[in-house]
């Protein structure tokens, strides 16, 4: 059993229903229901009886409620005992966010942060990897989500996302190129790549372009420095029919009917995203956020 599962169960019992508990925890009702169901499967017992008027505890649920409260109280006491040795946290937690971060990645960690540290305000900034790294070094961010892992002991990092990139093409062109397993990367020879400037993420840019050139693609001139690769730019260029761009399968932007996404044969392009924070940070709220993110990624 994990603390988040016990907290979810206790919240349901305190609120008398899944809907109210989900609002309190700032998660979806379906996610909360899955957490409680998972706890029941782990223990091999039914904890709740659900009805149209709410929920009530079974005998096993009543027994667990007392134990869960005791465990959570002991955990909170341990945190208080450690308080003199750590930074207080609170105030603003400044988070750097890249374009195209997968939806839902931060939902559970932010919900756990809000419950454990209600005084912490989250401030999110959309920045490139290079901009985030500079802000981290200047003390202007507390944690960032970077496309490359910084070298050296200055920062700690956690790999949070591995995305197999596919290709966005005009629908008619994609129909000509697609095969049973997707589109081969070398089938894109002759098309213009709608890319991003190297300055935004040098290591990832070099890795990506080396693979593209290795498949015979002529990438043309580098995108101008400072040009944001926003969704509208991609779709406008691709829709004209002589360009392609890369995107993950769960790309958030709705696609117009004349543009389609296809996987790449063999999945040659994998984009990684790391959570990065100062190694010497002692903020408890940041530690809680990273721990919750680690559990969310591993689940």
KEKE-3310 file (N, C-alpha, C; in steps of 0.2 Angstrom, whole numbers, plus 5000, padded with zeros to 4 digits):
npx = (5004:5002:5006:4998:4987:4981:4978:4969:4958:4955:4950:4939:4931:4929:4923:4912:4908:4913:4913:4914:4926:4935:4935:4940:4953:4957:4957:4952:4935:4935:4948:4951:4942:4948:4959:4955:4949:4960:4967:4958:4959:4973:4972:4963:4950:4934:4931:4922:4905:4896:4883:4868:4867:4879:4894:4898:4907:4913:4915:4928:4933:4931:4940:4952:4951:4954:4967:4974:4972:4981:4993:4995:4995:5007:5016:5015:5020:5033:5038:5037:5046:5058:5058:5066:5078:5077:5072:5058:5049:5034:5026:5030:5031:5041:5039:5046:5040:5040:5035:5022:5021:5016:4998:4990:5001:5006:4995:4992:5003:5003:4991:4993:5003:4996:4987:4996:5004:4996:4999:5008:5010:5008:5018:5019:5029:5031:5045:5059:5071:5084:5082:5075:5086:5095:5087:5086:5099:5101:5093:5080:5070:5062:5060:5062:5056:5065:5072:5084:5097:5105:5123:5135:5136:5127:5114:5099:5090:5076:5070:5055:5047:5046:5044:5039:5041:5030:5025:5018:5008:5002:4986:4983:4996:5001:4993:4999:5011:5011:5013:5010:5016:5017:5025:5040:5056:5065:5056:5052:5061:5065:5055:5051:5057:5049:5056:5064:5073:5091:5096:5086:5087:5100:5107:5097:5093:5104:5105:5093:5093:5104:5100:5089:5097:5105:5096:5095:5089:5087:5089:5089:5090:5093:5080:5075:5083:5074:5061:5046:5040:5025:5009:5000:5009:5016:5005:5000:5011:5013:5000:5001:5007:5020:5029:5034:5032:5037:5029:5022:5012:5001:4998:4992:4985:4971:4968:4967:4956:4963:4976:4986:4992:5005:5013:5031:5041:5049:5051:5062:5064:5065:5059:5065:5060:5066:5063:5071:5080:5088:5102:5105:5093:5082:5069:5053:5041:5045:5051:5041:5033:5042:5043:5030:5029:5038:5032:5020:5025:5030:5019)
npy = (4994:5011:5028:5038:5030:5027:5039:5043:5034:5037:5050:5048:5042:5052:5062:5055:5051:5047:5058:5070:5068:5067:5080:5087:5081:5085:5077:5067:5059:5046:5042:5042:5032:5021:5020:5017:5005:4998:4997:4989:4977:4974:4971:4961:4962:4969:4986:4996:5000:5004:5016:5024:5035:5038:5032:5018:5011:4994:4981:4977:4989:4998:4994:4996:5010:5015:5011:5017:5030:5031:5027:5038:5049:5046:5047:5060:5065:5061:5069:5082:5080:5080:5093:5103:5101:5103:5114:5125:5126:5131:5146:5150:5138:5136:5131:5124:5122:5113:5114:5103:5094:5079:5077:5076:5071:5078:5079:5070:5071:5086:5086:5079:5087:5099:5094:5090:5102:5115:5128:5131:5138:5135:5140:5141:5141:5142:5136:5134:5120:5125:5138:5134:5128:5138:5146:5138:5138:5151:5152:5154:5145:5131:5118:5110:5104:5095:5092:5086:5079:5087:5088:5084:5087:5097:5097:5086:5073:5066:5053:5056:5054:5045:5046:5039:5046:5051:5055:5070:5073:5079:5073:5066:5064:5056:5045:5039:5036:5028:5012:4995:4995:5008:5023:5024:5031:5036:5037:5050:5058:5073:5080:5095:5098:5103:5111:5114:5128:5125:5131:5130:5117:5110:5097:5087:5092:5089:5075:5071:5077:5070:5057:5059:5064:5053:5045:5050:5062:5079:5093:5106:5124:5129:5132:5148:5157:5158:5156:5150:5133:5131:5124:5128:5133:5121:5114:5122:5123:5109:5106:5111:5102:5098:5096:5090:5086:5082:5072:5067:5052:5055:5068:5084:5094:5096:5088:5095:5090:5088:5084:5071:5060:5048:5033:5030:5018:5006:5014:5025:5037:5043:5053:5060:5066:5074:5077:5090:5097:5107:5100:5103:5107:5109:5109:5104:5104:5103:5091:5082:5084:5079:5066:5061:5062:5053:5041:5042:5041:5028:5020)
npz = (5000:4996:5002:4995:4991:5003:5008:4998:5001:5014:5012:5004:5014:5023:5016:5012:4999:4982:4973:4980:4987:4976:4971:4982:4982:4970:4958:4945:4946:4941:4941:4955:4959:4953:4960:4973:4970:4966:4978:4985:4978:4980:4994:4994:4999:5001:5002:5002:5000:4987:4983:4976:4984:4990:4998:5009:5022:5023:5035:5034:5028:5038:5048:5041:5040:5053:5054:5043:5046:5057:5051:5042:5051:5058:5048:5045:5057:5056:5046:5052:5062:5054:5049:5055:5048:5035:5021:5022:5011:5003:4998:4981:4969:4956:4940:4925:4909:4894:4876:4871:4881:4888:4890:4906:4913:4924:4933:4944:4952:4955:4961:4973:4978:4981:4991:5001:5003:5005:5005:4995:4980:4963:4949:4932:4918:4901:4892:4882:4882:4884:4889:4901:4907:4909:4917:4929:4933:4936:4947:4945:4942:4950:4947:4931:4915:4904:4888:4887:4897:4910:4912:4925:4943:4948:4946:4950:4942:4934:4923:4915:4904:4889:4872:4857:4842:4829:4812:4805:4791:4776:4772:4760:4755:4765:4763:4752:4756:4767:4775:4780:4793:4796:4791:4782:4787:4777:4767:4767:4761:4751:4756:4766:4782:4796:4808:4824:4831:4834:4846:4855:4861:4861:4862:4860:4848:4840:4841:4835:4822:4817:4815:4806:4795:4793:4787:4774:4773:4768:4777:4775:4779:4796:4808:4812:4826:4841:4835:4839:4839:4837:4837:4827:4817:4813:4808:4797:4789:4786:4780:4768:4760:4755:4766:4782:4799:4816:4829:4844:4847:4855:4853:4858:4851:4841:4825:4809:4796:4784:4788:4794:4807:4807:4812:4813:4804:4813:4824:4825:4831:4847:4859:4874:4890:4905:4922:4931:4944:4956:4964:4977:4983:4997:4999:5005:4999:4985:4986:4989:4977:4967:4972:4971:4957:4952:4957:4949:4936:4937:4939)
capx = (5000:5006:5002:4993:4981:4978:4975:4963:4953:4953:4946:4932:4927:4928:4918:4906:4907:4919:4913:4916:4933:4939:4935:4945:4960:4959:4958:4945:4932:4937:4955:4950:4938:4953:4964:4952:4948:4967:4968:4954:4963:4979:4971:4959:4944:4930:4932:4917:4899:4894:4876:4867:4868:4886:4898:4899:4913:4912:4918:4935:4935:4931:4946:4957:4951:4958:4975:4976:4973:4987:4999:4996:4997:5014:5020:5015:5024:5040:5039:5038:5053:5063:5057:5072:5084:5075:5069:5051:5045:5029:5027:5029:5035:5041:5040:5047:5036:5041:5029:5020:5022:5010:4993:4989:5008:5007:4989:4992:5008:5001:4985:4996:5007:4991:4985:5001:5007:4991:5001:5012:5007:5012:5019:5022:5032:5033:5051:5063:5076:5090:5079:5074:5092:5098:5083:5088:5106:5100:5088:5073:5065:5063:5061:5060:5055:5070:5073:5091:5099:5111:5129:5138:5133:5123:5106:5097:5086:5071:5067:5048:5043:5049:5039:5040:5038:5028:5025:5012:5009:4995:4982:4984:5003:5002:4990:5003:5018:5010:5013:5007:5019:5018:5029:5048:5059:5068:5051:5051:5066:5062:5050:5054:5056:5047:5060:5065:5080:5095:5097:5082:5089:5106:5109:5092:5093:5109:5103:5087:5095:5109:5096:5086:5102:5107:5091:5095:5084:5090:5085:5089:5093:5090:5075:5078:5083:5068:5055:5042:5037:5019:5005:4998:5015:5017:4999:5000:5016:5012:4994:5002:5008:5027:5033:5033:5035:5037:5024:5020:5005:4995:4998:4986:4982:4966:4971:4962:4954:4968:4982:4986:4998:5007:5020:5037:5043:5054:5052:5069:5065:5062:5060:5065:5060:5068:5062:5077:5080:5094:5103:5105:5087:5079:5062:5049:5036:5048:5053:5035:5031:5046:5041:5024:5030:5041:5027:5016:5029:5032:5013)
capy = (5000:5018:5033:5041:5026:5027:5046:5043:5030:5041:5056:5045:5040:5058:5065:5051:5049:5048:5064:5075:5067:5069:5087:5089:5079:5088:5072:5065:5053:5039:5040:5040:5025:5016:5020:5013:4998:4994:4995:4983:4971:4972:4968:4955:4963:4974:4991:5001:4998:5010:5016:5031:5041:5038:5025:5017:5006:4987:4979:4978:4996:5002:4992:4999:5017:5017:5010:5022:5037:5030:5027:5045:5053:5044:5049:5067:5067:5060:5075:5087:5079:5082:5100:5108:5099:5104:5120:5125:5126:5136:5151:5148:5132:5138:5125:5126:5117:5113:5113:5096:5090:5075:5079:5071:5069:5082:5079:5067:5075:5092:5085:5077:5093:5103:5092:5090:5108:5119:5135:5131:5140:5133:5145:5137:5145:5138:5138:5129:5117:5129:5143:5132:5126:5145:5149:5134:5140:5157:5151:5157:5140:5126:5112:5110:5098:5096:5087:5083:5078:5091:5085:5086:5086:5103:5095:5079:5072:5060:5052:5055:5052:5042:5046:5037:5051:5049:5060:5073:5074:5080:5066:5063:5062:5051:5039:5037:5033:5023:5004:4991:4997:5015:5027:5023:5038:5038:5039:5057:5062:5077:5085:5100:5097:5109:5109:5119:5130:5121:5134:5128:5111:5108:5090:5084:5094:5085:5068:5071:5078:5065:5052:5061:5064:5046:5042:5053:5068:5085:5096:5113:5129:5128:5136:5154:5157:5161:5154:5145:5128:5130:5119:5132:5133:5115:5112:5126:5121:5102:5105:5113:5095:5097:5097:5085:5088:5076:5073:5060:5049:5058:5075:5087:5098:5093:5089:5096:5084:5087:5082:5065:5057:5041:5030:5029:5011:5004:5019:5027:5043:5043:5060:5059:5072:5073:5082:5092:5101:5108:5094:5105:5109:5105:5111:5099:5104:5101:5084:5079:5084:5074:5059:5059:5062:5047:5036:5042:5038:5021:5016)
capz = (5000:4996:5006:4991:4991:5010:5008:4994:5005:5020:5009:5002:5020:5027:5012:5011:4992:4978:4969:4984:4988:4970:4971:4987:4980:4963:4953:4942:4950:4938:4944:4962:4959:4951:4966:4978:4967:4966:4985:4987:4974:4984:5000:4993:5002:4998:5007:5001:4997:4983:4981:4973:4989:4992:5000:5016:5023:5025:5041:5033:5027:5045:5051:5038:5041:5059:5053:5038:5049:5061:5047:5039:5056:5059:5042:5045:5062:5054:5042:5056:5065:5049:5047:5056:5044:5028:5019:5023:5005:5003:4993:4974:4966:4949:4936:4918:4905:4887:4872:4870:4887:4888:4895:4912:4917:4931:4936:4951:4957:4957:4966:4979:4981:4984:4997:5007:5004:5002:5005:4989:4974:4957:4944:4927:4913:4895:4890:4879:4887:4885:4893:4907:4911:4911:4923:4934:4935:4939:4953:4943:4942:4955:4943:4924:4911:4899:4883:4888:4905:4911:4915:4931:4950:4950:4946:4950:4936:4934:4917:4916:4897:4883:4867:4850:4838:4822:4807:4803:4784:4773:4772:4754:4754:4769:4760:4747:4759:4773:4774:4786:4800:4796:4786:4783:4788:4771:4762:4768:4757:4747:4760:4770:4789:4800:4814:4829:4832:4838:4852:4860:4864:4857:4862:4857:4840:4836:4840:4830:4815:4815:4813:4800:4789:4792:4782:4768:4772:4767:4782:4773:4784:4803:4809:4815:4833:4844:4832:4843:4835:4840:4833:4821:4813:4811:4804:4791:4784:4783:4776:4761:4756:4754:4772:4787:4805:4820:4834:4848:4846:4859:4852:4861:4846:4836:4818:4804:4791:4779:4791:4798:4810:4806:4816:4809:4804:4818:4829:4825:4835:4854:4863:4881:4895:4912:4927:4933:4949:4960:4969:4984:4986:5003:4999:5006:4994:4979:4987:4988:4970:4963:4974:4967:4950:4952:4958:4944:4931:4938:4939)
cpx = (5004:5002:4997:4986:4977:4975:4969:4957:4950:4948:4939:4928:4925:4923:4912:4904:4913:4919:4916:4924:4937:4940:4940:4952:4962:4961:4952:4942:4934:4944:4955:4947:4943:4958:4961:4951:4954:4968:4964:4957:4969:4978:4966:4952:4940:4929:4926:4911:4896:4886:4875:4867:4875:4890:4897:4904:4910:4916:4926:4937:4935:4937:4952:4957:4955:4965:4977:4977:4979:4993:5000:4998:5005:5019:5021:5020:5032:5042:5041:5044:5058:5063:5063:5078:5082:5072:5061:5047:5039:5030:5025:5033:5035:5043:5041:5043:5038:5035:5028:5022:5015:5005:4992:4996:5008:5001:4990:4997:5006:4995:4988:5000:5002:4988:4990:5004:5002:4993:5006:5008:5011:5012:5022:5024:5033:5040:5054:5068:5081:5088:5078:5081:5095:5094:5085:5094:5105:5096:5082:5068:5067:5064:5059:5059:5059:5070:5080:5093:5105:5117:5131:5133:5128:5116:5105:5091:5082:5068:5059:5044:5048:5044:5042:5037:5036:5028:5019:5013:5002:4992:4983:4991:5004:4999:4995:5009:5017:5010:5010:5010:5020:5022:5037:5051:5062:5063:5050:5056:5063:5057:5054:5052:5054:5050:5060:5072:5085:5096:5092:5083:5094:5107:5103:5091:5098:5108:5098:5089:5100:5105:5092:5091:5104:5102:5090:5091:5089:5086:5085:5091:5089:5085:5078:5077:5077:5061:5052:5039:5030:5015:5003:5003:5016:5011:4999:5005:5015:5006:4995:5004:5015:5032:5030:5035:5034:5032:5023:5013:4999:4996:4992:4982:4977:4969:4965:4961:4960:4975:4981:4992:4999:5013:5025:5039:5049:5055:5059:5070:5061:5064:5060:5064:5061:5065:5069:5076:5087:5096:5104:5099:5085:5072:5058:5044:5038:5049:5046:5032:5035:5044:5035:5024:5033:5036:5022:5019:5029:5025:5011)
cpy = (5006:5023:5037:5037:5026:5034:5046:5039:5034:5047:5054:5044:5047:5062:5062:5050:5051:5055:5070:5074:5068:5076:5090:5087:5082:5083:5070:5059:5047:5037:5038:5033:5020:5015:5015:5006:4994:4992:4989:4976:4969:4968:4962:4955:4968:4979:4995:4998:5004:5010:5023:5037:5042:5032:5024:5011:4999:4987:4980:4985:5000:5000:4996:5007:5019:5016:5015:5028:5037:5031:5035:5050:5052:5047:5057:5069:5066:5066:5081:5086:5081:5089:5104:5107:5101:5111:5120:5125:5132:5141:5149:5143:5134:5132:5127:5120:5118:5113:5106:5092:5085:5077:5073:5069:5072:5082:5076:5070:5082:5091:5083:5083:5098:5101:5092:5097:5114:5126:5136:5133:5138:5139:5141:5142:5140:5141:5132:5126:5121:5135:5141:5130:5133:5147:5145:5136:5147:5157:5154:5152:5135:5119:5113:5104:5099:5091:5084:5083:5082:5087:5088:5086:5092:5101:5088:5079:5066:5059:5051:5053:5050:5042:5044:5042:5048:5055:5063:5075:5076:5073:5063:5060:5056:5044:5035:5033:5028:5016:5001:4993:5004:5018:5026:5030:5040:5039:5047:5062:5066:5082:5089:5098:5103:5108:5115:5122:5126:5124:5132:5122:5108:5100:5086:5086:5090:5078:5067:5072:5073:5059:5053:5061:5057:5042:5045:5060:5075:5090:5104:5117:5127:5133:5142:5154:5161:5159:5148:5140:5127:5126:5122:5132:5127:5113:5116:5124:5114:5102:5107:5107:5094:5097:5091:5088:5082:5077:5067:5058:5052:5066:5079:5091:5094:5094:5091:5090:5083:5085:5076:5063:5050:5039:5030:5021:5010:5009:5022:5033:5043:5050:5058:5066:5070:5079:5084:5098:5102:5103:5096:5107:5105:5107:5105:5098:5101:5093:5080:5078:5079:5067:5057:5058:5055:5041:5036:5039:5030:5017:5014)
cpz = (5000:5000:5002:4991:4998:5011:5004:4998:5010:5017:5007:5008:5023:5023:5011:5004:4988:4974:4973:4986:4982:4970:4976:4985:4973:4958:4950:4946:4948:4941:4951:4963:4958:4957:4971:4976:4968:4973:4987:4984:4978:4990:5000:4997:4999:5004:5008:4998:4994:4982:4978:4978:4992:4993:5007:5017:5025:5032:5040:5032:5034:5048:5048:5039:5047:5058:5048:5041:5054:5057:5044:5045:5058:5054:5043:5051:5060:5050:5046:5060:5061:5047:5049:5052:5037:5027:5020:5017:5006:4998:4986:4972:4959:4945:4928:4914:4897:4883:4871:4875:4887:4893:4900:4916:4924:4935:4943:4955:4959:4962:4973:4983:4984:4990:5003:5008:5002:5002:4999:4983:4968:4952:4938:4921:4907:4892:4887:4884:4888:4890:4900:4911:4913:4917:4929:4937:4938:4945:4952:4942:4948:4952:4936:4921:4905:4894:4883:4895:4906:4914:4921:4937:4952:4951:4947:4944:4937:4927:4918:4910:4892:4877:4860:4846:4831:4818:4806:4796:4782:4771:4766:4753:4759:4767:4755:4750:4764:4771:4780:4793:4801:4790:4787:4783:4781:4766:4762:4764:4752:4750:4764:4777:4792:4807:4819:4829:4836:4845:4857:4864:4860:4856:4859:4849:4837:4836:4835:4823:4812:4812:4806:4794:4788:4787:4776:4767:4772:4771:4780:4779:4791:4804:4813:4822:4836:4841:4836:4838:4838:4835:4827:4815:4809:4806:4797:4786:4781:4779:4769:4756:4754:4760:4777:4794:4810:4826:4838:4846:4849:4859:4854:4856:4842:4829:4814:4799:4786:4781:4795:4801:4808:4810:4811:4810:4809:4823:4830:4830:4841:4857:4870:4885:4902:4916:4930:4938:4953:4965:4976:4987:4992:5004:5000:5001:4987:4980:4986:4981:4966:4965:4971:4960:4948:4952:4952:4937:4931:4938:4932)
residu = (UNK:UNK:UNK:UNK:UNK:UNK:UNK:UNK:UNK:UNK:UNK:UNK:UNK:UNK:UNK:UNK:UNK:UNK:UNK:UNK:UNK:UNK:UNK:UNK:UNK:UNK:UNK:UNK:UNK:UNK:UNK:UNK:UNK:UNK:UNK:UNK:UNK:UNK:UNK:UNK:UNK:UNK:UNK:UNK:UNK:UNK:UNK:UNK:UNK:UNK:UNK:UNK:UNK:UNK:UNK:UNK:UNK:UNK:UNK:UNK:UNK:UNK:UNK:UNK:UNK:UNK:UNK:UNK:UNK:UNK:UNK:UNK:UNK:UNK:UNK:UNK:UNK:UNK:UNK:UNK:UNK:UNK:UNK:UNK:UNK:UNK:UNK:UNK:UNK:UNK:UNK:UNK:UNK:UNK:UNK:UNK:UNK:UNK:UNK:UNK:UNK:UNK:UNK:UNK:UNK:UNK:UNK:UNK:UNK:UNK:UNK:UNK:UNK:UNK:UNK:UNK:UNK:UNK:UNK:UNK:UNK:UNK:UNK:UNK:UNK:UNK:UNK:UNK:UNK:UNK:UNK:UNK:UNK:UNK:UNK:UNK:UNK:UNK:UNK:UNK:UNK:UNK:UNK:UNK:UNK:UNK:UNK:UNK:UNK:UNK:UNK:UNK:UNK:UNK:UNK:UNK:UNK:UNK:UNK:UNK:UNK:UNK:UNK:UNK:UNK:UNK:UNK:UNK:UNK:UNK:UNK:UNK:UNK:UNK:UNK:UNK:UNK:UNK:UNK:UNK:UNK:UNK:UNK:UNK:UNK:UNK:UNK:UNK:UNK:UNK:UNK:UNK:UNK:UNK:UNK:UNK:UNK:UNK:UNK:UNK:UNK:UNK:UNK:UNK:UNK:UNK:UNK:UNK:UNK:UNK:UNK:UNK:UNK:UNK:UNK:UNK:UNK:UNK:UNK:UNK:UNK:UNK:UNK:UNK:UNK:UNK:UNK:UNK:UNK:UNK:UNK:UNK:UNK:UNK:UNK:UNK:UNK:UNK:UNK:UNK:UNK:UNK:UNK:UNK:UNK:UNK:UNK:UNK:UNK:UNK:UNK:UNK:UNK:UNK:UNK:UNK:UNK:UNK:UNK:UNK:UNK:UNK:UNK:UNK:UNK:UNK:UNK:UNK:UNK:UNK:UNK:UNK:UNK:UNK:UNK:UNK:UNK:UNK:UNK:UNK:UNK:UNK:UNK:UNK:UNK:UNK:UNK:UNK:UNK:UNK:UNK:UNK:UNK:UNK:UNK:UNK:UNK:UNK:UNK)
# end
